[in-house]
Amino acid sequence: MAGDPYAVPAVPQAPDGSVAPGAAGVPDKPPSTGADGDGGDTLVSITDLKVHFPITSGVIVQRKVGAVRAVDGLSFDVLRGETLGLVGESGCGKSTTGRAILQLEKLTAGQVFYEGADLARLHGGALRRQRRRMQMIFQDPYASLNSRMSLGHIVGEPLLVHNLRPRGEREDRVKELLNLVGINPNTINRYPHEFSGGQRQRIGIARALAVEPNFIVCDEPISALDVSIRAQIINLLQALQRSFGLTYLFIAHDLSVVRHISDRVAVMYLGRIVELAANHELYGEPFHPYTQALLSAVPIPDPLVEERRRPVVLAGDVPSPASPPSGCHFHTRCPAAQKGLCDVDDPVLREIRPGHFAACHLVSAADYPKIRSAEDRAAAAGTAAAGQTTPGGDAS
């Protein structure tokens, strides 16, 4: 943020890239549990989660005539210390899933267990105490901050609500949090409109950290930011995770960012998870045809390969969640769909290989529908052959 009057020097970092011990608000010995470490236990467990929004008819007397199935039967776990990426097209239910986990949306059915407690059964003070350990970073850094509140009141409000600091210590704690996320503590009396979009998102992160959570839902935290600012926010989130042992549910559209930050990735389509696997497995060998189609839309940073490959273009539009197709929800657009099977039977999310789950009738441990990999291999082979051929046409 060169030339920014509100900027402060970067947060001190250790040689491994984490926030250095001794920085404001950073413990001397940060937790080390993670998805691949010795901890690896389940922090959040979701079972058959459903969020349906009613469709009503009538003016004076309204009656329910249908429902929008925004989330329609999700079951997955989030491991302590990991980053679970959640991707999919717009309208597939990603943000609703994150809000439902934090009980910001009313559940139609299902269970959400956080550290063993079913959040759907908690109310009032019991739910508020659990929410202290779960926070959210919102997508829009402009709308998520109260324009009538100063920076000090915005970041300090969680301390007041949960009574975490005596009144005389709250301002010092707010300044520590601001310094931690790279905002000048001297701007504590300024208002949101005096900050840029990236700075506002840093303020939102500071507010989320105020209550010392261990689970944060990141709802597309960089989609509203300039490309030049996105990397700064991603690096900040990763540094904070390493320092405080945070667990993220990272919701995003940008598959490249999800690949960079996530330990595991879940792919959603029309309210359901169609594939869930470790980062390197899902990007290296995607099983589900929809996942393959999504990845085929990601540009390859090689102009020769990009020119020769043929991305998968799905037919038709995404069906309405108010009237999803029978059988597999994806069969109306799937290049590999089989009539009489995919349009009749609803596939379940099952473990195909250890840690790799997919909801597709055609996938087995030995084989799966390959709708893009053959074309990409042919493109890569063509590029290699072109590189081995001299201008005169003879192989070198």
ABEGO torsion letter per residue (X at the ends): XBGBAABBBBBBBBAAGBBBBGBBGBBABBBABBAABABGBBABBBBGBBBBBBBBBEAABBBBAEBBBABBGBBBBBBBGBBBBBBEBBGAGAAAAAAAAAGABBBABEBBBBGGBBAAABBEAAAAAAAAABBBBBABAAAABBAABBAAAAAAAAAAAAGABBAAAAAAAAAAAAAAAGBBAAAAABBAAABBAAAAAAAAAAAAAAAGBABBBBBGAAAABBAAAAAAAAAAAAAAAAAAGBBBBBBBABAAAAAAABABBBBBBGGBBABBBBAAAAAABBABAAAAAAAAABBBABAAAAAABBBBBBBEBBBBAABBBBEBAAAAABAABBBGAAAABBBBBBBABBGBBBBBAABBAABBBBAAAAAAAAAAAAAAAAAABBAAGBBX
